Amino acid sequence: MWEVLLLTAVWAISAADIMLNIQGLQKTTLLDYPGCVAATVFFGGCNMRCPFCHNMDIVENTTEPAYSDRDVLGFLSKRSGVLDGVCITGGEPTLCPELPSFIARIKDLGYRVKLDTNGTNPQMLKCLVNDKLVDYVAMDIKSSLGGYGKACGISSIDTSPIKESIDFLLAGTCEYEFRTTAVEEFLSDSVISEIGALIKGAKQYYLQGYVESEFVPDKSLHAVSKDKLLQYVQELSKSIDLVSIRGID
């Protein structure tokens, strides 16, 4: 009996408090996961430095995690039957090697899981989708491939992993959407045309309104006007099933 108790104790320790850089927990949202009442978990750290990023405070975060996995899982276990899903976002969560084991424990609680990603880690993305650990993927398209360096703040970025992630999602292995934050300085008619060709045949694409916040690094950036966004929607609808605008009244 003591051996059983010891093994149980060892399992409990190993199954909790994985070293995850969790910097935020939004306990309820109706916006982050389409069709679900969800909680959102924010991972710190990112391999991009987008000048329009609203979460720069956690992108460059080097402090201790704000929450342990035990904190998050304990909260989710108490919200079963109230919440439908969990959104995993950042930062860039796919940089965390322990992400699959963490999500597996969320799935064990009965939740649907949505992943937000910049697409730079196609191996992790494929692992999560193929192992049925995520139900929905939202991938950011920062710009045309030629404009990525400027839009994501990394001039030397290799866009081949991003293209690999796009092609994987286009194959339809799971529910997904592509989305672009509509910053005037990074979008143009030609860029929109190239994005349309890049994700041709996509099920869903959203142009998200840019709103300045205290954490945005570059305060000189501007939102694309609604009229211009509507023109972009018309152009993109030629090659994408559903194109819509978010965050614009």
C-alpha positions as semicolon CSV with decimal commas, in nm:
position;residue;x (nm);y (nm);z (nm)
1;M;0,000;0,000;0,000
2;W;0,283;0,238;0,086
3;E;0,436;0,173;-0,256
4;V;0,107;0,273;-0,418
5;L;0,090;0,591;-0,213
6;L;0,451;0,674;-0,297
7;L;0,397;0,621;-0,668
8;T;0,083;0,833;-0,652
9;A;0,273;1,112;-0,481
10;V;0,555;1,099;-0,735
11;W;0,305;1,112;-1,024
12;A;0,127;1,408;-0,866
13;I;0,452;1,601;-0,839
14;S;0,562;1,520;-1,194
15;A;0,217;1,602;-1,337
16;A;0,212;1,951;-1,191
17;D;0,420;2,266;-1,197
18;I;0,580;2,219;-1,536
19;M;0,805;2,521;-1,594
20;L;0,582;2,723;-1,824
21;N;0,616;3,095;-1,889
22;I;0,250;3,177;-1,827
23;Q;0,218;3,554;-1,790
24;G;-0,157;3,604;-1,800
25;L;-0,496;3,441;-1,749
26;Q;-0,820;3,597;-1,872
27;K;-1,082;3,403;-1,687
28;T;-1,373;3,462;-1,927
29;T;-1,394;3,583;-2,286
30;L;-1,661;3,571;-2,554
31;L;-1,424;3,707;-2,821
32;D;-1,105;3,500;-2,828
33;Y;-1,256;3,164;-2,927
34;P;-1,533;3,178;-3,189
35;G;-1,849;3,008;-3,067
36;C;-1,713;2,934;-2,720
37;V;-1,722;3,085;-2,375
38;A;-1,353;3,056;-2,301
39;A;-1,059;3,138;-2,080
40;T;-0,739;3,271;-2,236
41;V;-0,389;3,170;-2,125
42;F;-0,106;3,407;-2,222
43;F;0,244;3,268;-2,273
44;G;0,537;3,505;-2,241
45;G;0,817;3,530;-2,495
46;C;0,810;3,563;-2,872
47;N;1,049;3,532;-3,166
48;M;0,898;3,837;-3,338
49;R;0,902;4,204;-3,243
50;C;0,603;4,339;-3,431
51;P;0,594;4,719;-3,398
52;F;0,214;4,707;-3,359
53;C;0,206;4,434;-3,092
54;H;-0,044;4,491;-2,810
55;N;0,125;4,235;-2,583
56;M;0,482;4,365;-2,591
57;D;0,488;4,365;-2,211
58;I;0,490;3,983;-2,216
59;V;0,676;3,939;-2,547
60;E;0,996;4,068;-2,390
61;N;0,915;3,935;-2,044
62;T;1,208;3,793;-1,848
63;T;1,047;3,785;-1,504
64;E;0,913;3,484;-1,321
65;P;0,587;3,334;-1,453
66;A;0,277;3,503;-1,317
67;Y;0,091;3,170;-1,298
68;S;0,197;2,808;-1,261
69;D;0,033;2,533;-1,461
70;R;-0,116;2,419;-1,129
71;D;-0,285;2,759;-1,093
72;V;-0,433;2,744;-1,442
73;L;-0,543;2,381;-1,428
74;G;-0,692;2,431;-1,082
75;F;-0,897;2,724;-1,210
76;L;-1,012;2,532;-1,519
77;S;-1,115;2,229;-1,314
78;K;-1,349;2,453;-1,114
79;R;-1,499;2,612;-1,426
80;S;-1,600;2,290;-1,596
81;G;-1,956;2,326;-1,720
82;V;-1,926;2,706;-1,728
83;L;-1,648;2,744;-1,987
84;D;-1,646;2,563;-2,321
85;G;-1,291;2,622;-2,433
86;V;-0,943;2,755;-2,366
87;C;-0,747;2,988;-2,592
88;I;-0,369;2,948;-2,582
89;T;-0,199;3,269;-2,693
90;G;0,102;3,487;-2,630
91;G;0,363;3,593;-2,708
92;E;0,424;3,282;-2,915
93;P;0,313;2,969;-2,725
94;T;0,464;2,718;-2,971
95;L;0,812;2,816;-2,846
96;C;0,736;2,622;-2,526
97;P;0,856;2,258;-2,554
98;E;0,617;2,153;-2,276
99;L;0,311;2,293;-2,455
100;P;0,175;1,952;-2,574
101;S;0,177;1,803;-2,224
102;F;0,012;2,114;-2,080
103;I;-0,262;2,117;-2,342
104;A;-0,315;1,742;-2,299
105;R;-0,407;1,806;-1,937
106;I;-0,649;2,081;-2,043
107;K;-0,809;1,838;-2,288
108;D;-0,839;1,582;-2,007
109;L;-1,066;1,833;-1,832
110;G;-1,299;1,823;-2,132
111;Y;-1,220;2,159;-2,292
112;R;-1,186;2,253;-2,656
113;V;-0,857;2,429;-2,725
114;K;-0,776;2,713;-2,965
115;L;-0,416;2,800;-3,049
116;D;-0,299;3,147;-3,158
117;T;0,032;3,132;-3,344
118;N;0,259;3,324;-3,579
119;G;0,333;3,002;-3,767
120;T;0,711;3,001;-3,718
121;N;0,711;2,655;-3,559
122;P;0,536;2,425;-3,806
123;Q;0,670;2,113;-3,634
124;M;0,498;2,202;-3,307
125;L;0,183;2,307;-3,495
126;K;0,168;1,973;-3,677
127;C;0,228;1,782;-3,355
128;L;-0,055;1,958;-3,175
129;V;-0,300;1,917;-3,462
130;N;-0,211;1,560;-3,552
131;D;-0,230;1,450;-3,187
132;K;-0,573;1,620;-3,164
133;L;-0,459;1,853;-2,888
134;V;-0,600;2,162;-3,057
135;D;-0,942;2,205;-3,214
136;Y;-0,896;2,546;-3,376
137;V;-0,590;2,739;-3,497
138;A;-0,572;3,113;-3,558
139;M;-0,258;3,203;-3,750
140;D;-0,138;3,558;-3,798
141;I;-0,038;3,669;-4,147
142;K;0,177;3,974;-4,081
143;S;0,220;4,078;-4,444
144;S;0,315;3,939;-4,782
145;L;0,619;3,713;-4,749
146;G;0,835;3,990;-4,895
147;G;0,712;4,235;-4,636
148;Y;0,741;4,010;-4,331
149;G;1,073;4,145;-4,207
150;K;0,938;4,497;-4,174
151;A;0,599;4,395;-4,035
152;C;0,733;4,155;-3,771
153;G;1,036;4,359;-3,670
154;I;1,292;4,092;-3,765
155;S;1,463;4,193;-4,089
156;S;1,641;3,859;-4,135
157;I;1,339;3,637;-4,071
158;D;1,317;3,309;-4,263
159;T;0,963;3,289;-4,399
160;S;0,984;2,925;-4,514
161;P;0,850;2,789;-4,181
162;I;0,562;3,038;-4,204
163;K;0,480;2,918;-4,555
164;E;0,495;2,557;-4,431
165;S;0,244;2,633;-4,154
166;I;0,013;2,809;-4,402
167;D;0,019;2,513;-4,640
168;F;-0,045;2,271;-4,352
169;L;-0,354;2,460;-4,239
170;L;-0,481;2,500;-4,595
171;A;-0,484;2,120;-4,619
172;G;-0,780;2,130;-4,380
173;T;-0,657;1,902;-4,101
174;C;-0,837;2,113;-3,841
175;E;-1,056;2,420;-3,810
176;Y;-0,855;2,735;-3,867
177;E;-0,852;3,099;-3,960
178;F;-0,592;3,341;-4,090
179;R;-0,588;3,701;-3,973
180;T;-0,396;4,023;-4,028
181;T;-0,378;4,332;-3,809
182;A;-0,456;4,614;-4,050
183;V;-0,176;4,867;-4,008
184;E;-0,160;5,127;-4,284
185;E;0,221;5,127;-4,297
186;F;0,236;4,753;-4,371
187;L;-0,061;4,703;-4,604
188;S;-0,116;4,819;-4,961
189;D;-0,310;4,701;-5,265
190;S;-0,012;4,497;-5,381
191;V;0,050;4,343;-5,039
192;I;-0,317;4,245;-5,011
193;S;-0,300;4,087;-5,356
194;E;0,004;3,884;-5,252
195;I;-0,163;3,774;-4,928
196;G;-0,464;3,662;-5,130
197;A;-0,238;3,447;-5,347
198;L;-0,047;3,316;-5,042
199;I;-0,359;3,183;-4,867
200;K;-0,571;3,116;-5,175
201;G;-0,854;2,875;-5,096
202;A;-0,851;2,952;-4,723
203;K;-1,176;2,900;-4,534
204;Q;-1,161;3,216;-4,324
205;Y;-0,955;3,534;-4,324
206;Y;-1,001;3,835;-4,098
207;L;-0,868;4,189;-4,125
208;Q;-0,841;4,311;-3,768
209;G;-0,864;4,679;-3,685
210;Y;-0,547;4,826;-3,538
211;V;-0,591;5,017;-3,212
212;E;-0,305;5,195;-3,039
213;S;-0,237;5,098;-2,679
214;E;0,024;5,185;-2,417
215;F;0,220;4,868;-2,498
216;V;0,246;4,922;-2,875
217;P;0,616;4,991;-2,947
218;D;0,570;5,222;-3,246
219;K;0,327;5,502;-3,166
220;S;0,359;5,647;-3,520
221;L;0,155;5,369;-3,684
222;H;-0,196;5,422;-3,823
223;A;-0,509;5,213;-3,865
224;V;-0,636;5,137;-4,214
225;S;-0,962;5,320;-4,281
226;K;-1,287;5,125;-4,290
227;D;-1,347;5,221;-4,655
228;K;-1,006;5,085;-4,750
229;L;-1,064;4,768;-4,553
230;L;-1,389;4,712;-4,741
231;Q;-1,195;4,742;-5,067
232;Y;-0,949;4,482;-4,939
233;V;-1,237;4,252;-4,847
234;Q;-1,373;4,276;-5,199
235;E;-1,033;4,194;-5,350
236;L;-0,957;3,904;-5,114
237;S;-1,301;3,750;-5,157
238;K;-1,196;3,650;-5,508
239;S;-0,965;3,383;-5,367
240;I;-1,083;3,318;-5,009
241;D;-1,414;3,164;-4,898
242;L;-1,492;3,405;-4,613
243;V;-1,330;3,744;-4,565
244;S;-1,446;3,973;-4,285
245;I;-1,344;4,270;-4,072
246;R;-1,299;4,254;-3,695
247;G;-1,274;4,532;-3,443
248;I;-1,424;4,803;-3,661
249;D;-1,764;4,954;-3,577
